[in-house]
């Protein structure tokens, strides 16, 4: 149960709505019990009054029946309204809480999780936690209170009958849920794991259709997906069978309790050896009171699934960030000089370092290029510069100050990064550009798009054009140029470009490189590439191989040395 404690703590923020929901649930159950009990007693008392020919005031019990019916209907509606509103608020808070915990973990802490797996934990597993209140806390508290109220109320008429009914209900309340929790825990854990596995495999199957068809693996992959689905369905059948067994057990328990109370009441109620109409009251209340028990037993059956989801979410939020930023604010500067001194970095569970003893210097206003084959460590070096990770050896300084001394906001403000994969959000073109410059005008946004050759996107709806996953499907080259437009809009003194012209034709590539040269005249630039176009414009070129810098110099100097850079040109 310790797994659930962090999530129970979040409920304190919405304690009033949650408590009100529990109170309304108790009122509703008591009204339902009162409706059936009063109706049975009223009919029995009316029949006995007619047979015996005695006077009977039917106005009071009739009013009680009508009042119970009204309270039951209104209470049920209000309870559903308040409880679900409170639960949705808790879920919204929980998702925000989980996402805030995830953000500092990126990318090191979440690198081992696939995107579909992360999404499933953030959405499906968090959503499963709503059972914690609706199916566990509220029914359990309501059942305990209802049992106490019913026992206390009946004790005014007959203490032994009241205690018998109360004791039976308490025993059932604390034994049946425990039994079905044990029986349902492995099923719930498997359902959570299979749901996650199935959704992850389904996402991979949908996204990888082209590759699976090309390599003839579509049928085999689909069969694997079918196997997971069949196991998932089998576990769902077992859970449904368990729910059916629980319902049958509660019906049997209710029937046996009914017979026991009827037998005991037949000998008299209280000091009256003739029970009269009160026998109907005790019999019907024994039936109605079981309404409070039914949800509790079912809730504990699903508790295993809730705990499995809680454990999966805890695996994310309990991790410690690999990189932490200081809380004090660092002053922003208009210039950026960068230096790396014997920097080395090795990924977790990797036998060889990705970066080894790298040293370089970038003066303010200089433009340098990092050249090398795919996998030589260029992108890793870029991630070290943005503090996605910290190096295990060596130091990185920005303006003669250790990179670790900068607070996150200032560090992000001082550099702009165009990565190989540009993220496009399902929103308007304007919204995607304002991420880089929230205060930019429409004229500035339009100018940036035209400079990178994306004026075609403005032809129909202009900046209101809907792009991303939910709208216009744009090409990889267009995505990359949107990233470049963001770089033009963001006023940062340090520009980091990771393969900015990949996927562009020669003319567009030349246009983009020329534009970057003009825009970044007074800015410091690091260009990461494996292409040779435009490198003659760079102040200095660093050639990397196997995580090390093996050559450095100007374009002409490196050609004269006839080393690796020269061989790249010869090819």
C-alpha positions, 0 to 999 in steps of 0.5 A: 500500500506504500505505493499509493501514498504519494497519490493519496497525498495529492487528494488533500488539495481537493479534500472538500469536494472529495469529502462532500462526495462521500457525504452525498454517497452516504446520504444516497445509500441511507435514502435507498435503504430507508425507501425499501425499509419504509415501503416494506414496513408501511405495506405490512403495517397497512395490511395488519391495520386493515385485518385487525380493524385498528387505526393507522396513521399512514401519512407519516410513513407515506411522507417518509417514503416520498422523502426517501425517494426524493433524497435517493434521486437527488443524492445520486445525481449530486453524488455523481456530479461532485465525485466525478468533478473532484476525481477529474480535478485530481486526475488533472492535478496528477497528470500535471504533477507527473509531467513536472516530475518527468521534465527534469528527467529528460533525456537521461532518466527517460531514455530507456522508455519508448515514447509509446510506453511513456505516453501509456504511463502518463495517460492510461496508468494515471487514469487508472488511479481514478479508481482509488477514490471512486471505487475504493475510498468513497465506497469503503468509507460510505460502507463503514458509516452506513453499517454504523448508522443502520446498527445504531438505528435498529438498536432502538428496536432490538439490540440483538438483531441490530448487532447481528446484522451489523456484525455480519456486514462488518465481517463481510466488509473485511473478509470478502474484499481481502479474499478477492484482492488476493485473487484479483491482484495478479490478474490486475497486474497482468492486465496493466502490463498487457495493456501497455505492451499491446499499445506499444506494439500497436504503435510500432506496428502502425508507424513501421508499416513501410519498413515491415512490408519492405522486409516481409515482416508484417505478418510475423509482427501482426501475429505477435500482436495477436498473441498479446491481444489474446492473452489480454482478452483471456485475462479480461475474461478471468477478471469478469469471471471473478466479478461474477463469482463475487456478485454471486457470493454477495447474493448468497450472503444477502439471502442467508442474512435475510433468512437469519434475520427473519428467523430471529425476528419471528420470535419477537422484536425487543420486548414485544413477543409479537413482532407485527409489522416490524418484522418486515422492517428488519427483513427489508433493511437486511436486504437493502443494507447490502447495497453498501457492501457490493461496491467495496468488494468489487473495488478491492478486486480492481485494487491490484490493477490500480497498484500496478499502475501506481508502481509504473508511474512511481518508476518514473517520478521517483527517479532523480534527475541526472542534471540539476540547475542552480536556483539563483539567476545568472545574468544574460549576456549578448556575447557567447564564448565557449570552451571545452577542456578534456571533456569525456562522456560515456552512456550508461551500459555502453562499453566505450566512451561516446566523447573522449578527451575533446577540447575546443574553443569558440570565441565570441562571433566565431563560426566553427563546424564539427565534421564526421561520420554518423555515430562519431559523437557530434550529436552527443557533444551537442547534448553536453553543450545544452546540459542534457547530460553532464560530462563525467570528465573535463569542464565546459565553460560559457563566457569563462563560467562553468556551464553548471553555474547557469540557471536553466532559464538563462542557459536556454535564453543564451542558446538556440538549438536546431536538432535533427528532429524538429518537433512540430505541434498540432497547432497553427503555424503561428503557435509553432513559431511563437515557441521561439519568440512569444512576443514576435509580431505577425510581420516578424513571423512571416519574414522568418518563414519567407527567409527560409523558403516556406512562403508556400505555407502562407498561401492559403490560411497564412499563419493560421494554417493548421499543421502537425499531427492533427492537420497539414502533413508537412515534409521533413524538409519543411519541418527542418526549415521551421526549426531554422525559422525558430532559430532566426526568431530567437535572439540568442548569442549562441547558435547550435545547428545539428545537420540543419540542411539534411534532406534539402536540395542543393539550391535550398541548402545553399540558400539556407547556409547563406541566410545563416551566414548573414543572420549570424554575423555577430553570433557564435555558431557551432555547425554539426554536419557530415556534409561538406557544403559551405564549410569553406565559410567557417572560421575553423573546422573540427574533424571527429572520429570515434568520439575524438577530435582528430583534425582541426583548422581552416578549410584550406589548412586541412586540405593542405594537410591531406588528412581525413578532411582531404579524403572526405573531399576526394570522395 
